[in-house]
Every structure is written in structure tokens, then in C-alpha cells.
Amino acid sequence: MAPEATQEVIVDLKLSREPKATTAIKANVAALQGSFTSGKGNEVYDVQTALDDIPLVHDALQLFLESKMVESEDLINNKDPVKERLYCATGYGLIQAIKAVISFEDEDLAAAIAIVKHGNTVAGQHRKRSSFASKLTSLVTAPSVSFVKSMTVIERHAELTFAETVFEKAALGIVYSGDWLAFIKEALNMRTCVQIYRLLARYMDTMDAESVEAGTGPHHPDIDNDFRSGVLLGMGVTHILLSLLPTRISTVMELFGYKGDRKEGLKLLAKAGGWSNDLSNPDPEINEKDEGIRRPICDMTLLVFHLVLSSFTIDGVDIMFANKILQWNLKRFPSGVFFLFGEGRIRLRRSQPRRAIESYTRAMEAQAQYANLYHISWWEIAGATLALWDINQSLEYWRKLKADATWSKACYTYGVAVCLLEIGGKENEAEADALMQAVPGFMQRIAGKSIPIEKFVARKARKYQKQNRRLALPGLEFAYTFLAIAHAPRTVITERMLPLVNEHLSKVEEAKPETYGANVGEYWDDLCLCRFLKGVCLRYIAYPDPDAELDTDEAPPMPQEEAAAVSEKELRQVIADGVHIALDHHLVYHAHYELGRLLACKGEEREARNHLDLVYSGKSLEVSSFNRKGKYSMENALILRTHAALTALDQGRRL
């Protein structure tokens, strides 16, 4: 490695924020820096052998996916201690990026950025050098396919890994920065990576077209599967990310030629593994032996879209297809923690929270090397136990998260507090009181913006203080926010959740607005919340979630028509009483959303669309919104879900 490149990496390690403590990732940075300064290494690196490392990095990725994370890192470290080899440096950077996102610690993110930057430098050193004339030309026109054709195979792989490291650095930078200016800077870096991916995709399409014309097959023999899977991954992710942008932003992006085609993105990711939509055939066309190195990452990206992002979107989501990919990978990686997470997600989507907890527990048992991976299981189990309305067990996992995890201290603290309030008792209430006071102070910002769920829990915590340390049905409202009611078995809704709502609703209805609580409007806030939660519970009794797998022997707890009628009545009453709401303005918008979905289930599509359109329009729906400051709670998330519901109506899908 050139001395100036080594110096650049060492300078990059001197980051603006002072790390709070030495972590595993920071130790890796220290070891890496020590290797630069000592010059140690196992062998002299010849750039012409750069691609010889792909099998080793592929093996390292397999170990990582088998939950053998330390062995995965050791394999790369032993081969390339100084991280000067193209695939060793960039592959190692990817592992550190994943670890940093999981931990969410500032020092881990900063250290991972430094390692990824180093990988980017190494990739840059392997890229084709442009002449001065071509650099001037590129300021006016984009590079052509002929430029890629003039590259060596190694230079094309370097171009691909350069784009990948730019993407990783930008993504980590957006999470780490916390300010809007840094977000703009990293967004511009994303533009560079998109341009490279597009160029490489045009090259690949051109070469494949030439191969077809020459009669040598649909895939050009000069393009290896490792390169092909990387281009498919980059283009697939790019299309999906652009398609997920809010309409206001995507409209501006399209003016600059950046338009996301979600279906095309999903198609490209599936192509890397040879997946078809034929559910009767469980196996892909491309086996483990012939796959490209990035194929497992393409599979994981598909699972993230179908099982995680599906909470906010529906266009392109196919749970059965996701299950096909998941089952094949579970056979391949039976102890793979990431695929066990996917199994838990599918089971939760199918309203099987107990089975989901089994999967998350197996994920914890699968590895003990990355403690931060436990936090994902704890988070999911905390939500799944709310779906079972097992408050004591949910409290246990919120406590674990509060003690050890760092993603959202505000959310974890609020989770502990509301569980304590639901359980009751003087000691629990005293602890909950102290926790509620602390919640607002734990809020954080990403790209200069507050996190919506943290804003929500901070508002509820302040409301708790304002109402003399009292909230109505805080645990069940929290469960709704986490979609736990949607994924709860109907017996749990009928026997545990609904009686709790009815009991509290009766108390509110027996009181008088002018004497209820300590503040004006408190009565109407609680009344509307109780009616809203009752309407939601009855909606899922009448019409369970479309992905729910119901027991064929299970008798409906009450007639569908009766449950739907009472649900509709309660939701309409929330909308009618919205003018009186003092603080919980979001209830009116969520009531329109839930009523629209209920009416769609009943076949009343026209009125259903009217209610959903009202929410999606962004107009004020509280009749009198002068008391509301800024956005209502969880507005962006509700807009996304409303758009998904409207898309489902257009496609004739169940809601």
C-alpha cells in the first residue's frame, strides 16, 4: 500500500467525536492502524491476483451467516492483516458496517466508517485510471459502456466494490451524523454510487445482448457470477430505495433522472439467486456451487423488504415468496441468526406470536459472539409478548433492552414504564413515575430529525406528568403502535385485551367531562382512545390480518357481522368526537385509517377509499386543530401505511 494511502487512513481514524469506551469494532481499528505502522503482513500482495481472494471471502461470508462471526473475521484477518487486498478490505468493511448498525453505538459507527473508508481507498487504488481528457468529458457526459469494456476484469470488480463502499459509508454517515447538512453530503455520495451501478448494469446488459446475438447463451461468458450478483444487488437496492422515497422527494429526484422501479428492483434481486414465483418449486435455479458471492446478501435484502418494510408498504410484498426464500436458506444455514430472525418475523405476520418467540429464542441460542444481536431478539420478543398480552414477560425484555441496548433508550424506558403501570401497585407506579420523567431526555436525532416513535413516547410521557401521573390504557396503545394487536390471536384479543378496554371505557363513560381528570379535554382524550382501541380489537376479531393463519378448529369468538358493526360504530364516534380532543390528535387520523380498512374488508370500497384519501391528503381532520403544534404523532408512518392500503385497494388485495 502506498505511504500516502496509509497516512490517509490513519488520519481518517481521528474522528470528530471522542469515543466513550473501547469496543470490539474500535479494537479492530486499532489493530488495523497498528498493522499499517508496523508493516506486518503474511505475504507480498500482487494486484493481479486480487480476484483470487473471492473464494476465501465467500467462505468468510458463509461463516458469518452460520453465526460464526468471530471465525469469519479471523479468516479475513489471517489472510490480510493490513487490509490491502481488494476483497479482503471491502469484505471486512461490510462485516464491520453490519456490526455497527446492530450496536448503534457512536464509537462503533465512527470506527466502522473509518474501516469502510479504508476499503473505499483500497478499491480506488484498483480502479482504472482515467486520462485528463476523459475526466473533462465526464463533467459533461456520463462514462460510456466502452469505458467499462476497456477495463480489466480486476478493474471492473474494483469499480463495483468502490460503489459498494461508497454506499456503505454514506448509509453509516447518515445514521452517525445526526445533522441535516451531513445528510445532504452523504446523499450526494449516494448519487456517485448510483451512477456507477447504472453504468455497470448497462455494460452487463450490452455484453449479454452481444452473447445472445452470437449464439453463446443469455449470459456473456466474460462476466463472472460474482460480478453479476454484485451489479444485481446494487441495482436492486437502488430501485427499491428510490421507490420508498416520499412522493415530494421522489418527484424532485425524477427531475435529475433518478426513478425507482420497485418491481424491477425485486426482480433483479431475485435474479441473483435464480428465484421464480412458482411456489410449487421450492428450489432456486442457481445452487450454492454456482452462486455469486453477493447472492446471500440479495436473498437477505429480499427478506428485509418482504418481512420488515412490509409494515409500511404493500406494493410488491409477497409473504409466500419470502417464505420460499427463507426455508431454503434455513436448510442451508440452520443456525443462521439472521434467517432465524426472518422465521420469527413470518410467524409473527401469521399471528403466531408464541412460535415467533421460539424462533427468536433459537436465534439467541445460535451465537454468543455478538451480544448486540440479542437486542434484536429482545425487541421482537417484547413486541410478541404484547401480542399475547403477557405484560410480565414483556416487561422483562423491555428491562433488558433498557439496560443494554442503545438503539432507542426513550422507547425502551417507556416500554418498561407502561408495563409497570399495567401491572399496577405502589412500587411499580413509583418506578414508572421516575422512568416517565426520564423518557424525553433520551430522545435522539438522525439526519437532523427526531425519530417518530421517540417523539410519540416523549409526548405520552409528558402527558403522563401533566395528568398527575396517569395514562389511559398505555400498554395497549403501545401494543397498537407496534402492530401487536394486528398480530394477536383472536382468543387473546377477546379474552384479555377487549375486557380491559371495556372496563376502562365504562369508567370514563360514567364520569362527567367537566369533573374528569385534572385538565380540560382529558375526558375526551381518554374516551376517544378507549373507543378507538375497542374498534381496533373488534376489527381484528371480525377480519383477522390477511396473513394470519387461523386454526381451522377455532370457532369465531363472536359473529363477524356483530364485531364489524360495533367496530365501525366506535371508530365513527372517535371521528365525531375529534373536535373535543386536547392532545391525542393522532387518534382522529388513525380512526379514519382503521375505518377505511374495515369498510374495505366489508366490501364498501368507495367509502373506504374516501376515508383513506382524507388521511393521505395531509389535511387537518380534527375539525378544530388550533391546539395542535406541528405534525400529529406517528404522522409519517401513518401516511406510508395509508398509501399501502390505497395500493392494496387498487390491486384488489385484502386489508
HELIX and SHEET records of a PDB file:
HELIX    1   1 PRO A    3  ASP A   12  1                                  10    
HELIX    2   2 ALA A   24  SER A   38  1                                  15    
HELIX    3   3 VAL A   47  ASP A   53  5                                   7    
HELIX    4   4 ILE A   54  LEU A   65  1                                  12    
HELIX    5   5 MET A   69  LYS A   79  1                                  11    
HELIX    6   6 LEU A   86  SER A  103  1                                  18    
HELIX    7   7 ASP A  106  HIS A  126  1                                  21    
HELIX    8   8 PHE A  132  SER A  138  1                                   7    
HELIX    9   9 VAL A  145  LYS A  149  1                                   5    
HELIX   10  10 VAL A  153  SER A  177  1                                  25    
HELIX   11  11 TRP A  180  ALA A  214  1                                  35    
HELIX   12  12 ASN A  225  SER A  243  1                                  19    
HELIX   13  13 THR A  247  LEU A  255  1                                   9    
HELIX   14  14 ARG A  262  GLY A  273  1                                  12    
HELIX   15  15 ARG A  295  LEU A  307  1                                  13    
HELIX   16  16 LEU A  309  SER A  311  5                                   3    
HELIX   17  17 ILE A  319  ARG A  332  1                                  14    
HELIX   18  18 VAL A  337  ARG A  349  1                                  13    
HELIX   19  19 PRO A  353  ALA A  366  1                                  14    
HELIX   20  20 ASN A  372  ALA A  387  1                                  16    
HELIX   21  21 ILE A  391  ASP A  404  1                                  14    
HELIX   22  22 LYS A  409  ILE A  423  1                                  15    
HELIX   23  23 LYS A  426  ALA A  438  1                                  13    
HELIX   24  24 VAL A  439  PHE A  442  5                                   4    
HELIX   25  25 PRO A  452  LYS A  466  1                                  15    
HELIX   26  26 PRO A  474  THR A  481  1                                   8    
HELIX   27  27 ARG A  490  VAL A  492  1                                   3    
HELIX   28  28 ILE A  493  MET A  497  3                                   5    
HELIX   29  29 LEU A  498  GLU A  510  1                                  13    
HELIX   30  30 GLU A  522  ALA A  542  1                                  21    
HELIX   31  31 GLN A  560  ALA A  576  1                                  17    
HELIX   32  32 ASP A  577  HIS A  580  5                                   4    
HELIX   33  33 HIS A  586  CYS A  601  1                                  16    
HELIX   34  34 GLU A  605  SER A  617  1                                  13    
HELIX   35  35 GLU A  635  GLN A  651  1                                  17    
SHEET    1   A 2 ARG A 445  ILE A 446  0                                        
SHEET    2   A 2 LYS A 449  SER A 450 -1                                        
END                                                                             
